[in-house]
Amino acid sequence: MKHIDTVIIGGGQAGLAMSRCLTENQIDHVILERGRVGERWRSERWDSLRLLTPNWQSRLPHFHYAGKHPDDFMTMPEFIRHLERYAESFEAPVQTGTTVQIVERLNNRRFRIATDNGDWSACNVVVATGFCDTPRVPPFSAAVPSDIVQLVPSDYRNASQVPQGGVLVVGASATGLQIADELTEAGRKVTLAVGTHVRVPRRYRGKDILYWMDVMGAFKAPASPDEERKSPPPQLVGTPENRDLDLGGLQKKGVRLAGRAISTTGDRVYFADDLEAQVASADSQMMQLLAKIDGFIESSSALAPAADLDSITNVNARTAPTVIDLRTDDIRTIVWATGYERRYPWLKIPVLDDRGEIRHEGGVTPEPGFYVLGIRFQRSKGSNLIDGVGRDAEALSKHLAERFRDHAA
């Protein structure tokens, strides 16, 4: 068994950010990564995906984008290389190809971390396996006929792998919209089931919408993990032309919109009669955000062109079906873009709540020396962003360093 001060589980942006902060504090540690650096970005994302955040926002502790196109959006290969360069910049102690099998208490001061590549003992453990862990699929998916192909976003690569025929995409946050858009562009007949969503334009008053939210301090505002269930990711897409992607735009392309998917019976899928209400709520929240930006521009005397809302499209919710027949509509595939949950079958520490999530406050769990990083709304509204996880890592490393010094005294 190898002994070390701290073990970080996961070698994505969260694990690397934590490693950089621990290096700064001269705390001996190792990153255990089941695959390669940024493995989920390599193997669980579709081919055409780009980051939703501009390149300038890919900031990590002591590392930032230094290229010539700060307002563009990285492709997956580009972002993977960004993470690799980050790891190289401080010689991150990553042990790749190492799957964690058990984390348990060794004694009152140390943990045992068993892997398929040897065991470790450590005073501290940081779980940095990420927010997008296991796709969440509603239980009623089990009633879908067996000859209907069911996919989750981590399995989807491109339209060519989807059987010919219609497609039902369930979920209308950024992931669901982008997949529905790509399938429509490929000539598929798409139905999109829409639940709670957040709508924003890609650009507003001459700047990316995330620029305004960043300078206004929106991403640093405090938050709690419970907000994850109330606030889905916004409908955005990163493209070279900075185009918008919203329900109205998809509807103009021929996508049929329905309300929230609620059940299946045989060949039929049923939807709530709530599309109009969901759209109205999202539009109201968007206009409130744009009004805050207008107020910020005025109060700060920032230079910005006048507001142009011509790109904001309306949705016709009156045509939304409450039931569809998969056979009649020739729907051969369902894509469940219904979010993620975390699963920790290897975790033998009593820190899980009744939903199977790690209990924590800002990443600090009730178990001394046991931490979590990379959870959406972990400390702030921007915790799920790349630079947000960096801020969380800096805060968490301070807590860990103080604990380490106390134990060393």
C-alpha atoms as one frame of an Amber mdcrd trajectory, in Angstrom:
protein
   0.000   0.000   0.000   1.255   3.464  -0.963   0.919   6.339   1.520   0.273
   9.939   0.540  -1.289  13.073   1.995  -4.206  13.444  -0.440  -5.854  11.378
  -3.161  -7.908  13.130  -5.858 -10.343  10.880  -7.733 -10.866  12.117 -11.294
  -8.583  13.759 -13.832 -10.885  16.266 -15.526 -10.935  20.019 -15.007 -12.027
  19.656 -11.352  -9.327  17.173 -10.402  -6.623  19.116 -12.232  -7.699  22.425
 -10.670  -7.555  20.838  -7.213  -4.149  19.371  -7.986  -2.794  22.772  -9.033
  -4.053  24.339  -5.813  -2.574  21.559  -3.652   0.731  21.946  -5.506   0.648
  25.641  -4.589   0.164  24.625  -0.942   2.967  22.017  -1.163   0.656  19.153
  -0.226   1.765  15.783  -1.574  -1.006  14.196  -3.622  -1.937  11.984  -6.557
  -4.777  12.081  -9.110  -6.337   8.687  -9.844  -8.001   8.695 -13.275  -9.827
   5.654 -14.691  -8.957   6.598 -18.269  -6.996   9.514 -19.656  -6.926  13.166
 -18.664 -10.379  14.553 -19.480 -11.748  11.087 -20.210 -15.423  12.063 -20.253
 -14.723  14.810 -22.772 -13.052  12.166 -24.945 -15.491   9.275 -24.749 -18.874
  10.603 -23.589 -19.515  13.602 -25.859 -20.893  13.825 -29.391 -18.627  14.581
 -32.330 -19.752  18.131 -33.159 -19.938  19.420 -29.595 -18.225  22.666 -28.674
 -18.010  24.279 -25.250 -20.926  26.543 -24.342 -18.500  29.001 -22.759 -16.189
  31.269 -24.813 -12.484  30.454 -24.820 -11.658  33.351 -22.481 -13.861  31.720
 -19.860 -11.830  28.491 -19.828  -9.824  29.850 -16.917  -8.330  27.501 -14.360
  -6.089  28.284 -11.360  -2.851  29.800 -12.723  -3.844  28.957 -16.298  -5.909
  30.648 -18.983  -6.583  30.611 -22.709  -3.707  32.303 -24.529  -4.771  31.854
 -28.161  -5.859  34.327 -30.801  -9.598  33.644 -30.640 -10.845  34.378 -27.110
 -14.465  34.732 -28.221 -14.638  31.408 -30.079 -15.759  28.091 -28.604 -13.418
  25.120 -28.304 -14.192  21.838 -30.009 -13.821  18.709 -27.898 -10.305  17.901
 -29.232  -9.276  21.503 -28.563 -10.571  21.426 -25.011  -8.940  18.069 -24.310
  -5.638  19.559 -25.436  -6.344  22.579 -23.206  -6.627  20.222 -20.225  -3.507
  18.316 -21.271  -1.525  21.550 -21.473  -2.823  22.500 -18.057  -1.656  19.192
 -16.577   1.722  19.601 -18.268   2.110  23.179 -17.005   2.657  22.025 -13.418
   3.501  18.353 -13.990   0.263  17.154 -12.442   0.762  13.805 -10.662  -1.862
  11.908 -12.675  -1.979   8.126 -12.544  -4.081   7.210 -15.592  -5.741   3.884
 -16.284  -6.567   3.496 -12.601 -10.125   2.687 -11.531 -11.089   3.287  -7.919
 -12.888   0.246  -6.503 -13.312   1.054  -2.803 -12.920   4.127  -0.589 -13.267
   3.373   3.110 -11.940   4.377   6.509  -8.602   2.773   7.337  -8.490   4.350
  10.807  -9.541   7.623  12.421  -6.850   9.551  10.544  -6.591   7.900   7.138
  -8.643   6.474   4.286  -7.992   3.359   2.212  -8.402   3.769  -1.547  -8.390
   0.417  -3.336  -7.866   0.463  -7.121  -7.238  -2.026  -9.910  -3.682  -0.717
  -9.921  -2.781  -1.001  -6.239  -3.991   0.442  -2.922  -3.382   3.851  -1.363
  -3.820   5.334   2.091  -4.387   9.058   2.497  -5.359  11.625   5.129  -7.641
  13.377   2.626  -9.757  12.293  -0.329 -11.269  14.642  -2.919 -13.965  13.163
  -5.162 -13.696  15.087  -8.447 -15.558  12.713 -10.745 -17.752  15.479 -12.103
 -21.343  16.608 -12.337 -22.141  14.775 -15.590 -21.670  11.287 -14.190 -24.585
   8.942 -14.915 -27.401   9.962 -17.301 -30.730  10.193 -15.504 -33.513   8.377
 -17.352 -37.135   8.394 -16.096 -38.443   5.050 -14.821 -41.239   4.943 -17.404
 -38.601   4.465 -20.116 -38.742   0.774 -19.178 -42.224   0.593 -20.736 -40.996
   1.707 -24.182 -41.262  -1.150 -26.728 -38.029  -3.113 -27.022 -37.576  -2.413
 -30.740 -37.380   1.349 -30.117 -33.747   2.402 -29.783 -33.121   4.391 -26.592
 -30.016   6.562 -26.265 -28.578   8.904 -23.654 -26.299  11.816 -24.610 -23.134
  10.019 -23.460 -23.878   7.295 -26.050 -24.798   9.643 -28.902 -22.033  10.536
 -31.358 -23.707  11.754 -34.558 -26.856  11.385 -36.643 -25.471   8.468 -38.652
 -25.732   6.104 -35.683 -29.457   6.804 -35.244 -31.779   4.431 -37.142 -33.760
   5.854 -40.024 -37.126   7.236 -39.006 -38.376   9.819 -36.558 -36.708  10.721
 -33.265 -38.181  11.800 -29.950 -35.761  13.913 -27.925 -36.801  14.259 -24.283
 -35.315  17.285 -22.534 -34.849  20.839 -23.800 -31.800  22.220 -22.051 -28.604
  22.824 -24.040 -27.928  19.125 -24.695 -31.426  18.238 -25.883 -31.659  21.288
 -28.135 -28.290  20.689 -29.758 -29.005  17.028 -30.477 -32.481  17.860 -31.803
 -30.958  20.555 -34.028 -28.269  18.223 -35.386 -30.779  15.457 -36.146 -33.082
  17.948 -37.877 -30.213  19.223 -40.018 -29.552  15.583 -40.961 -33.092  15.304
 -42.307 -34.725  13.471 -39.401 -38.263  14.226 -38.255 -37.812  15.309 -34.632
 -40.252  15.710 -31.766 -38.866  17.560 -28.741 -40.412  17.141 -25.267 -39.927
  20.357 -23.316 -39.836  20.669 -19.537 -38.455  23.423 -17.332 -35.789  25.341
 -19.225 -33.727  28.522 -19.167 -33.707  30.661 -22.295 -31.059  33.264 -23.137
 -29.746  34.782 -26.382 -26.179  33.902 -27.351 -25.249  37.582 -27.680 -26.842
  40.715 -26.298 -25.902  44.347 -26.828 -22.670  43.542 -28.614 -21.293  40.939
 -26.180 -21.682  37.264 -25.412 -24.452  36.799 -22.825 -21.932  35.091 -20.522
 -19.688  38.169 -20.682 -22.412  40.309 -19.162 -23.210  37.709 -16.511 -19.513
  37.434 -15.685 -18.857  41.179 -15.273 -22.072  41.566 -13.285 -20.825  38.964
 -10.821 -23.720  36.580 -11.470 -21.497  33.509 -11.487 -19.939  34.358  -8.124
 -23.300  34.685  -6.388 -23.717  32.067  -3.644 -25.817  29.000  -4.353 -26.644
  25.616  -2.893 -26.722  22.102  -4.410 -30.525  22.041  -4.018 -30.754  24.614
  -6.825 -29.679  21.979  -9.322 -33.178  20.524  -9.290 -34.764  23.942  -9.845
 -32.507  25.487 -12.484 -31.516  23.476 -15.571 -28.600  24.602 -17.753 -29.479
  27.385 -20.236 -30.340  26.795 -23.868 -27.072  27.750 -25.546 -24.821  26.502
 -28.300 -21.234  27.455 -29.068 -20.687  28.033 -32.796 -18.251  30.067 -34.923
 -21.130  32.260 -36.096 -22.462  32.885 -32.557 -25.946  31.781 -33.523 -28.883
  31.416 -31.179 -30.509  28.074 -30.486 -33.969  28.128 -28.982 -37.354  26.471
 -29.234 -38.741  29.011 -31.690 -35.814  28.480 -34.035 -36.189  24.718 -33.907
 -39.913  24.976 -34.499 -39.253  27.038 -37.642 -36.996  24.218 -38.859 -39.861
  21.750 -38.495 -39.271  20.336 -35.030 -42.546  19.399 -33.340 -42.664  20.659
 -29.756 -44.515  18.922 -26.933 -44.761  19.456 -23.197 -42.964  17.476 -20.524
 -42.931  13.708 -21.145 -44.800  12.042 -18.262 -45.476   8.380 -19.154 -45.584
   5.648 -21.767 -48.126   2.919 -22.417 -47.346   0.443 -25.137 -46.650   2.422
 -28.306 -47.911   5.691 -26.843 -45.974   8.476 -25.112 -47.905  11.019 -23.044
 -46.989  14.656 -22.417 -48.130  17.262 -19.917 -50.268  20.066 -21.303 -47.748
  22.614 -20.045 -45.688  23.760 -23.033 -47.245  27.229 -23.131 -46.645  27.724
 -19.398 -43.051  26.460 -19.606 -42.264  28.775 -22.524 -43.903  31.778 -20.823
 -41.901  31.164 -17.641 -38.619  30.865 -19.534 -39.327  34.004 -21.561 -40.209
  35.965 -18.417 -36.957  34.935 -16.720 -34.983  35.840 -19.850 -36.500  39.318
 -20.018 -35.710  39.843 -16.329 -32.072  38.949 -16.989 -31.857  41.269 -20.006
 -33.372  44.083 -17.924 -30.660  43.534 -15.283 -28.014  43.747 -17.999 -29.562
  46.964 -19.300 -29.486  48.363 -15.786 -25.858  47.350 -15.316 -24.843  48.964
 -18.613 -26.581  52.191 -17.663 -25.234  52.331 -14.105 -21.659  51.489 -15.115
 -21.670  53.696 -18.236 -20.444  50.710 -20.239 -20.230  51.209 -23.992 -22.771
  48.968 -25.682 -25.094  49.222 -28.703 -28.824  49.500 -28.197 -30.794  46.373
 -27.396 -31.832  44.310 -30.423 -34.382  41.612 -29.696 -35.059  40.636 -33.319
 -33.269  37.291 -32.849 -35.650  36.261 -30.056 -38.231  34.004 -31.697 -41.710
  33.126 -30.470 -43.094  29.630 -29.954 -46.485  28.381 -31.099 -47.535  26.167
 -28.188 -51.094  25.574 -29.413 -50.026  22.718 -31.699 -48.325  20.726 -28.931
 -49.641  17.142 -28.722 -50.429  15.511 -25.381 -49.958  12.010 -26.782 -48.131
  10.531 -29.742 -48.121   7.033 -31.206 -44.591   5.870 -31.921 -45.742   3.550
 -34.722 -48.035   6.033 -36.440 -45.334   8.712 -36.317 -42.601   6.254 -37.359
 -40.480   7.167 -34.330 -37.674   4.625 -34.106 -35.425   6.335 -31.545 -35.784
   8.132 -28.216 -32.937  10.286 -26.874 -33.207  10.880 -23.115 -31.538  14.268
 -22.550 -32.993  14.409 -19.057 -29.998  15.313 -16.943 -27.508  13.487 -14.771
 -27.102  11.970 -11.342 -24.075  10.817  -9.415 -23.458   7.231  -8.376 -20.759
   6.084  -5.994 -20.935   2.265  -5.695 -17.295   2.246  -4.539 -17.859   4.699
  -1.699 -18.052   3.043   1.730 -18.024   6.290   3.718 -21.387   7.359   5.284
 -21.771  10.649   3.421 -24.598   9.903   0.958 -28.055  11.417   1.324 -31.361
   9.713   0.494 -30.890  10.589  -3.200 -27.449   8.999  -3.322 -25.688  12.377
  -3.525 -22.712  13.321  -1.359 -23.780  15.546   1.534 -21.593  18.631   1.737
 -21.401  22.350   2.370 -19.299  24.013  -0.272 -17.549  20.704  -0.951 -16.747
  19.928   2.695 -18.532  16.748   3.806 -19.447  15.715   7.367 -16.603  13.163
   7.243 -13.331  14.931   8.247 -10.844  14.865   5.391 -13.394  13.835   2.764
 -14.280  16.392   0.071 -16.204  16.679  -3.193 -15.514  19.029  -6.115 -17.153
  19.710  -9.469 -20.801  19.635  -8.380 -23.186  22.088 -10.005 -24.045  24.975
  -7.639 -21.466  23.643  -5.189 -20.568  27.090  -3.863 -21.830  29.568  -6.446
 -24.069  29.998  -9.480 -20.995  29.410 -11.647 -19.671  26.265  -9.985 -20.499
  24.186 -13.064 -18.424  26.448 -15.339 -14.762  25.715 -15.974 -13.516  28.814
 -14.186 -16.150  28.304 -11.504 -14.746  24.913 -10.570 -11.349  26.597 -10.373
 -12.646  29.074  -7.793 -14.194  26.220  -5.840 -10.891  24.317  -5.932  -9.052
  27.330  -4.510 -11.531  27.627  -1.642 -11.535  23.889  -0.945  -7.750  23.649
  -1.002  -7.535  26.324   1.697  -9.794  24.271   3.966  -7.812  21.124   3.242
  -4.469  22.875   3.784  -5.582  24.243   7.161  -6.694  20.780   8.223  -3.416
  19.306   7.020  -1.392  21.847   8.981  -3.457  21.202  12.116  -2.791  17.465
  11.889   0.898  18.031  11.202   1.289  20.271  14.263
